[in-house]
Amino acid sequence: MPTVPVSPTPASLLDRADSGIKLSDHAQFARLLDQLDVRRNELTSEQRWHLQYLRGWQAAYQGDYDRSRAILDEVLEKSDDDVLRFRASATLINILGDGRRYQEAFLRLSQMQDQLPQITDDAVRYQGLGEAAQLLISAGQYDLATSYADQMLAHIPPGESTCKAMYFKLHARYRSGTLGDTEDPMLRDGIAACTSSGQSVFANAMRADAAGVMLRMGRATEAQALLQRNYADALRDQYIPVSAQFEAMLALANWKLGDVPTAEKFARLAVASNSKSGVTEPLSMAYDVLYRIAEGRGDYRDALDYHEKFMAADKGYLDDISATALAYQIVSQQVQGKRQEVQALNKQNVILKLEQALDRKAVENSRLYITLLLTVIAFIVFWVYRLKRSQLRFMWLSRQDSLTGICNRKHFIEAAEGLLRHAEKAGKPVALLLIDLDHFKLVNDTHGHTVGDQVLKRAVDACIPLLGHRDLFGRLGGEEFAIILSDSNHAHALHRAEEVRAAIANARITDAPTDINISASLGVVTTEYSGYQFRQLLINADHALYKAKRDGRNRVVSGREDGATILPFAAGEKKVVLER
C-alpha cells in the first residue's frame, strides 16, 4: 500500500519555528508562522499565545517596533505562562532600546534582573542574559555586558551554540576599542561558531565590526574585500541594521580607495536602508561620504546639503549615545534609592512592633536598641539624600562637554532657544557665531588625538576671556563651536567675531613635538537679518561658515540678506566678508 504523508502537528511546527531557524533561515521561519496561522483553530490557548509571541519577535526583527510592542504587551497582559511572559519582557527591552525609550528599557531590565534567579529554564535564561548584554553595550557598560556574556558561555542550553554569547562579548570589545581584526583568535572562533550553527546574522555583525577596525587602522582594501565577500549573505538575512552597516562601510572603504561611483552607490543604499529607522551610525557615515564626493566634484550646493544632513545625523547619534548612558545612570540611582527607602521603612516597622509589644518598662530597657535603629534610619536617610544629590550631579554633567567644560550641543540649543525667546519679547538683537577649527583632522592624523584634544581646549581657553556673563558658549561636536552674543547688533557681532578669530590665531600649542598654529573660520549671523528662530540662525551661520572655509579659512564671513560687502580692515589683517 502507498505510504500516506503525515502532516506535522501544531506543537512540532511551533518548536521548529521557535528554534535557531529564526535567524539562520528567516524566510522559512515566516512560512512556518503562516502555516500556524492557517491552523490556529487547532492550537491550545497556551500555543496561541506562543504563536503571538513569535509574531511579536518577527515584527521586531523587521524593524516594525510599534506593532511588535503592541503584540508583546498583549502577551504580558493576558498570557498565564510565566516563562513566555519573561521572554516577552526580554524582547521588549530590546525594542525599547531600539526605539530610544532608554529609561523605560533600563527600568524593565532592572525588573528582569530581579526575576533571573527564579528562572530555571536555561534557554529562557540565555535569552534574558543576551538582551541585557545588548542593552548594556549601548549604554557603554562594557564590563557588565561582558560578565553577562560570560554567564551565557558558562551555561549554553541544548540546541544553542556559543554564537550569540561570543557576539555580545566581541561587540563589547569593539565598542570599547579593544577588538582586533580578523586575525584576532576570539573573533575567528566567534565567526566560525556562528557560521557552523547557521546564524549568519551574528556572523555578519562580527564581520562588520572587524571591517570597522580595519577602516580605523587605514586598511581600506582589506575592509572592502571582507565586506564585499559577505554583502550578498547580509542582504539574504533581511536584517536592516547589519545590511545598512555593510553598505555604509562599503561606501567609506570604496571612497578611500578612489572608487567614487561605487562609494556613491553604497552610500545611497545605506541612506535608503535607514530611511525608517531614524538617526543611526550608518546614516551618519553615508551622508559624510556623499558630502565628500559632492565636494570633490565641485558641486558645492549638494555638498552643503549633505554636510548639513551629516552634521544632524552625527550629532543625533552622539546625543543618542549620551542619552543611553545618562538613562542607565538615572535608573541605577532610582533603583538604589528605592532599595534604601524600603530598608528605611522596614527599620521603622521594626520600631513600631517593638513599641506595641513592650510595656513601659520594657520600652525603657529597649531605648538603647531603638536609638541604635534610629541612628541606622538617619544614616539611610542621609544616604538617600546623597543619592539624590548624585542624580542632580549627573543632570549637571549631562549639560557639559566632558573635554572642554563648556555647554554640550543639547544644552546649548535649549539655552539658546530660551535666550532668543526672551530677546524677541524685549526687542533686543542677538548674534550667533559658528566656529570651526581649520585643518583639525590634519592635526589629529599628524600628532594624534591627545594633541588634538589639547588644541580644542586651547582654542576654548582663548575664547572664554572675550565672552560676557550673559553670552553662551557651546561645543556642537568635533571641532565645531558656537557662541550666542546677547544684546549684540550686526556691527558689534562682527567686531567680537574678529576678536575671537584673532585670539584663536594667536594661541599656540607649545608642549607638542613641534609648535602647532591654530586658526578658525567663523560664520556670523544676527537676528536683525535672520529672525529669532534658532534653526534659521544656525542654517544661515553654517552657510557663512562654509563660505569662509571655501575662501581660504582663518576668516570671518557674515550671513546677511542685503548683498555681499567686504569690510575694510588695517593692512595685513584678515577681512570680514559679508555674504548674502
N, C-alpha and C positions, 0 to 999 in steps of 0.2 A: 504494500500500500504506500502511496506517496506521503511524504512527511509534511504535515501542516505547520507553517511557521507560527511560533508563539509570540504574541505581542508583549513587549516589556510592560511590567507593572508600573503604575504611577510612582510607587516608592523607589523602584530602581531608576526611573528617569530622574527623580529628584536627587538621588545620591550621585548619579552621573553628572547632573548639572552643577551640583554643589561640590565640585572637586577641582583639581588643578586645571580642568578644561576651560574654566572661566578666563584664564589668562593665556593658556597655551593654544586654544582654538576658540576664540571668542565667537566666531560665526556659528560654529557647531553649538556652543552654549546658547546662543539666541534661538536657534532652531529647536533645541530641547524645551526652552521655555514656551515657545509657540505650541509645541505638541502638548505640553501640560495644560496650557490654557484651553485647548480643544477638549481635553478630558477632565476639565475642572470638576464636573459633577461626580466623578469617581473618587475625588480626593476627600480625605477626612478633614475636619476643621483644622487640626494641627498641621496637616500637609498644605492646606490652602494658605495659612499664614507663612509657612516656609517658602512657598512659591512667591508670595507677596514680598517677602524679604529679598529674594533673589531678583525680583523686578526692580526693587529699590537700589540694589547693588549695581544692576545693569545701567540704570539711569545715571548713577554717579560716574560710572566708567565712561559713559558717553558725554559727560560734561553737563547733563541736564540736572543741575543741583536742586532747583526748586521742586521739580517733580519727585526727585529721589527723596528729598527731605519730607515731603508730604506723605509718601508711601511709608517711610521708616517711622515717622511719628505715629501713624496709624497702627503699625505693628507694636510699638512701645505701649500704646494706649489700650489696645484690645486683645493682644495675644496673652495666653496664660502660660506660655513656655518661657521660663526664666532664662534659659540658655539662649533662646532665639532673641529675647529682648536685650540681653547683654550684647549679642552680635550686632543688633540694630543700633544700639547706642555707640558701639565702637566704630561702625561705619559712619554714623552721624558726626563723630569727632572729625573724621577726615573731610566730610562735606563742609562742615562749618569752617574748618581751616581754609579749604579752597575757596569758600565764599567770603573770606576775610571777616568772619564773625569770631575773632580770635578770643575775646573774653569769654563768650559762651562756650567755645570749644574747650578752653582750659578748665572751665567750671565742670563740664561733662567729664573731662579727663580726670579731674580730681575725684569725682564720684566713682568713676570706673576703677581707679587705683584702689579705692576702699573696698570695691567688690572683688578684686582679683584674688585675694586669699581664699575666698569661698568657691572659686571656680575650679572644679576638679577635672573637667574635660580639657585634655591637653590641646586639642585642635582649637577650641574656643579661646583658651588662654593665649595660645600662639598668635591668634588674630588680634586680640586685645593689646598684647605687647607690641605688635607691629604697628598698629595705629598710633599708640603712644609714642613710639620711637620716631615715627614720621613727623608728628606734630612738634615734638621737642626739637628736632633738627631745624624746622622752620623758625623756632624761637631762639636759635643759637645755643641751645643747651646740649652741646655735642657729647660731653662726658656722660650725662644722664641718658641720652639716647643710645649711646654705645653700651651702657650697662643693661638696658632693656634688650638690645640686640644679642648680647652675650647670654641673657636668660633664655632667649629664643633658641640659640645654638645649643644650649645645655639640655633642652627638652624638645627635640624635634618630634612632632606627633606622627603616627603612622600615615603614610600617603603623602607626607610633605618631604621636602628636601631642605638643604641649608640655604637655598637660593635667596629667599626673602630676607632672612636674618643677615646674610652676607651683604646684601644690597644696602640695608639700613646702616650697617657698620661702615661700609665703604663710602656711602654718601655723606655720613657724618665727617669722615676724614676729608672728603673733597671740599665740603663747605668750610671746614676749619683750615684748609690749605696744607694738609699733611699727606694727601694722596699722591702716589707716584703715577707713572704712565702704565702702559700695558705690560711693561717688564716687571711691575710690582707683583710678587708671587700671590699675595692675597687677592689682588684684582683678577689675575689669571684664574685662580681657583674659583672665585665668585662667578665669573662669566661661564666657566666650564660647568659649574653646578646648575646654573640657570638654563644653559643650553641643553644639557643632558636630561633635565626634567621638563623640557618643553616650555619653559616660562620665558619666552623671548622678550616680553615687555621689560622685565627686570634686567635681562642680559643687555638689551639695547640701552637702557638707562645707565648701566655701568659704562658702556662704551662711550656714551655721550659725556660722562664725567671724565673719562680718560682723554677724550678729544679736547675737552676744556683745559686739562692740564697741559697737553701738547701745545695748544694755542698760547697759553700763558708763557710757555718756555720758548716761543718763537719757532716751533716745529710745525708750520702750517701744512707742508707737504704730507707728513705722516698723519696729521689730523684729518686732512681731506680724504686720504686713501681709506682710513678706518671708517669714516662716516659714509663715504660713497659705497663701500662694500656692503654695508648693512642697512642702507636707506630703504631699499625695497622691503626688507623684512620689517622695518619700523612702520612703514605705511600699512602693511598687512595686519599689524596688530590693532589698527584703528584707535590708538590711544594718543589723543592730540598732544598732551604735554611732552611726550617723548619725541613724536614726529616733528613738532614745532621746534624743539631744541636741536634736532638734527638739521633742520632747514636753516635755522639762524646761524649755527656754527659752520655749515657748508658755505653760506653766503660770506661769512667773515674769512674763512680759510681761502676760498677762491679769490676774494678781493686782495688778500695779502699776496697771493701767487700771481696777480695781474690778470686773471681771467674775469674781466668785468661783466660780460654778458651772462655767464653762469652765476656769478655772485648776485647780480640783479634779479635773475630768475628765482633763486632760492630765497632771497630777502623778501620778495613779493609773496612767495608761498608761505613764509613764516608769518607775515602780516595777516594774510588771509586766514591762516590756521588759528590765529589768536583774536580774530575779529569779535568773537563772542565771549572770550574768557577774560577780557579786561587787561589791565596792566600786568605784564609778566616780563621776566628776564629775556626770553627770546624776542619779544616785541621790541624792547629797547635796543637789542643788538641789531635787529633787522633794520630799524629806522636809522641807526648810526651808519650802517653800510650804505643805505640808499642816499644818505646825506653826503657821504664821502664820494660816491660815484657821481652825483649831480655836480658837486663842487669841482671834481676833476674834469668834467665836461665843460665847465664854464657856465652851466645852467644855474645861475645864482638864485633865480626865483624859486625853482624846485628845491635847491639846496637849503634855502632859508625855511621853506615849508617843512622839509624833512628834519631839519635841525630843531625846529620848534616841537615837532612830534617826538623826536628822540629825547629832548630835554624833559618833556612832560612824562614820557614813559619811564625814563631812567629815574627821575626824581620820585615818581609814583612808586616805582619798585623799591627804592631806598626807604621811602616813607613806610612802605608796607612791611619791610624788614624791622624797622624801628617799632612800628605798631605791634607786631607779633611779640617782640622781646618785652615791650612795656606791658602788654596784656598778661604775659606769663608772670612778670614780677608782681603786678597788681593782684592777680588771682592768688598767687602764692601768699602774699601778705594777708589777703582777706581770709584764706583758709586758716592760716596760723592764728589770726586774730580771733576767729570764731572758736577755734580749739581752746584758746586761752580763756575766752569768755565762758565756755562750757565748764572748764575746770573751776573757774571762779564761782559759778552757780552751784557746782557740786560741793564746793567747800562751804558755801552759805547754807546749803541744805543740811550738811553735817552739823553745823552750829545750831540750826533750828531744831533738829532732832534731839540734840543734847539738851537744849533749853526746855523742851517739852518733857523729856524723860526724867530729868533730875529735879529734885525738890530744891529749896533754897540752900540748904546746907551742901548738897551735892554740887550745886552751881558754884558756891563759894570755893569748894575744893577744886573745881574744874576751871577756875578763872585763868589759871596759867595756860591750860591747854587751849582755851578759847582765844586768849591773847595771841598764842602762837598761830592759831588758824587765821586770826585777823591779820597778823603780820604777813602770812602767806598770801592772803587775798590782796593786801596792799601791794605786795610785790607783783602779783599777777596783773593788777590794775595798772601799775607802773609800766609793766612790760607791754600791755595793750597800748598804753599811751605812746611808748617808744615805737611800736609798730605803726601807729597812725602817723607819727612824725616821719617815719621812714617812707610811708606811702606818699606824703607830701613832698619829700625829697626826690622820690622817683618822678613825680609830676614835674618838679622843677628841672630835673636833669633832662626830661623829655623835650624841654623847650630850648635846650642849649646845645650848640655844636661841640662835640667832645674834644675836637682838636684845637679850635681857636678860642673857645669860650664865648663867642658871640651867639646871636639867635640862630637856631636852625631854620630850615626852609618853612616848615609848617607853622612854627610860632611867628616867624617874621611876616608871613602872609596874613595870619589872623590879626596881628597887631597893626599892620599897615592898613588893612581894610577898616579897622576901627578908627584909626587916626584920620583916614580920608573922610569917613562919615562925619566926624566932629568938625573937620576943616571945612567941609561943604556947608554945614549948617552955619558956621561962623563966617563964611565967605572969605576964607584965607587961602592963599596959594600954597601948594605943596609940590616938591620936586622929587623925582626918582632918579637915582644914579645907578646904572648897571655896570659892574666892573668885571673884567675878565683878564686874568694874568696872561701875558704874552709868552708863547713858546713853553708853556709849563710842561707839556708832555715830553719835550726835549730834555728838560731838567731832570724829570723822573727817569727817563731812559738812560741819560748820561751819568747821573750822580746817585740814582737810587731814590726810593720812596722816603727814606729818612731825611735826606736833604730836601726833597720836595715838601715834606711837612714843615721843615724849618722856613722854607720860602713862604709858605702860606701864612705861618704865624708872624713872620717878619713884616709881611705886607699888611696884615691886620693891625699889628702894633704901630705901623707908620700912619695908619688912617685914624685910629682912635683919638689922638690928641686934637684932631681937626673937627670933631663932632660936638654938637651941643647936647645938653642933657635931655632935650625932647626929641632928638634925632634917633632913628632906628638903624641898626647895622646888623646884617644877617648874611649867612653863607647859604647860597641856594643849591650848592652841590659842586664837587670837584674844585676847580679854581675860579668859580663864578661867585661874586658877592653883589650885594645891593645895599643902598643907603637911601632912606627916606629923610628928606630935609623938611622940617616943619616951618611953616610961615616963610617960604622961600619963593621969590618970583624967578622969572626966567634968567635975568641978568645975574642975580645973586647965585643961582644954581650953577651957572657956567663958571663963575669965579671960584666957587667951592670945589667944583669938579676938577678944575685945573690945579688947585692946591693939592687935592688927593692924588692926581696923576703925578705931580712933581714929587710929593712925599714918597710915593712908591718907587719912582725912578731913582731917588736919592738913597733908598735903602740898599744895604749890602749884606751878603752872607759871607762872613769872613772866616768861619771855622770849618768850611768845606775844603777839600783838597786844593781847589782854585777858587778865587773870588768869583761870585756869581752876581751879575747885574739883573735887577728885576725891573720890569716895566709892565704897564697895564693899558688896556684900551677901555674907554668909557663911553656909554650911551646915556644921554641926559634928556629927560622929558619933564614937563611941568603940567599941572592941572589947567594952566591958562590955555594950553593948546590941545591937551589930550583928555580933559574931563577928569572926574573923580572916581571912575571905575578902575580898580587896581589891575584887572586883566588887560584893559586897553593901554594903560600906562606901561605895563610890562611888555606888551607886544611892540609898542612904539619904541621903547627903550632898546629892545632886542634888535629891531631893525637898525637903529642908530649904531648900536654896538657892532653889528655885522658889517656896517659900512666902515667903521673905524678899523676893524680887522682887515678888511679888503684893501683899504687905502694905505696900509703900511704899518698899523699898530702904533702903540705909545702915543695916543692922541685922544682928544675928546670930540665926539660928534653929538650934536643936539638934534633931536627929532622935533621939528616944528611943522606947522601946516601952511606957512606963508612963504614957501620957497627956500632956496639954498643960499646961504651967505657965509663968508669966511671972515671971522672977526680978527682985526689986526692985533698983533702982539709984538713985544720987543724982539729985535733981531736975535736969531739963534734959538728962540723958544718954539715949542710945538704950537700949532694953530688949532683953534677950536672951530670945528666945522658945523654949521647949521644945516641939517639935511631934511628935505621935505619928507 
